[in-house]
Amino acid sequence: MATKVKFILLACIFLASCANWEGRKAMMGKQFYGKHVDEAIRYLGVPTGRIFTSDGGQVIEFVSFSKGYRCEDQFTANPQGIISSSRHGGLNGCAI
């Protein structure tokens, strides 16, 4: 019986963390998609990495801290510098 309760609790925690990361992705998308990479730099600070792609676009990586938790954000931009997609990770404290 105790094993079943532990499994249910772990499943709930896992599902809650997924929802939280989806919330962060949605928030970042709303804030930055369709905007120039300079907006992300103003908000998140100096990029920790930047790679230019063969088509003239770029992938920009940021590391920031939210409430002491390390957050990792990566944005993909077209040749004009307009953000079209992103990936987000880090410690669970980053998720909304």
PyMOL commands that set and color helices and strands:
alter all, ss='L'
color gray80, all
select helices_A, chain A and resi 2-32+37-44+92-94
alter helices_A, ss='H'
color red, helices_A
select strands_A, chain A and resi 49-52+58-66+69-77+83-90
alter strands_A, ss='S'
color yellow, strands_A
deselect
rebuild
show_as cartoon
